[in-house]
Amino acid sequence: MASVASPSLLLRAPPHRLCVQRPGIYRDEDGRSWVTVALCISPSQRREHSIRVHLWQIPVHPQGTLFFNQLPFSQLPLTWQLCPRKQYQGSDSRTWRIVDHDQIGATEQLTLMRQLYHGE
């Protein structure tokens, strides 16, 4: 007997476009909210560093407050546009690679990374 996955458990494709609604909160083309839950700047063995952003697709109350409002949101673009080869182009013309796109329970998660070069 073959098992069939429930449609609600199937992972959707990554959003085509994410536009900032307010610092740390983006909205996709379907009106879903994506919340920045972690922003990490990591040194590497070479001269450049990387910045990694973790976004969760969760409902957000329009007037709700963010419990993580100390994150450096200025490092993030106002808009991300999905491009070929598993990457996004930011409104700042920088490329962000999709590191992970997964679903844990009911929460869809998207992790993006870009290299920071000396002087950024």
Secondary structure, 3 states (H helix, E strand, C coil): CCCCCCHHHCCCCCCCEEEEEECCEEEECCCCEEEEEEEEEEECCCCCEEEEEEEEECCCCCCCCCCCCCCCHHHCCCEEEEECCCEEEECCCCEEEEEEEEEECCEEEEEEEEEECCCC
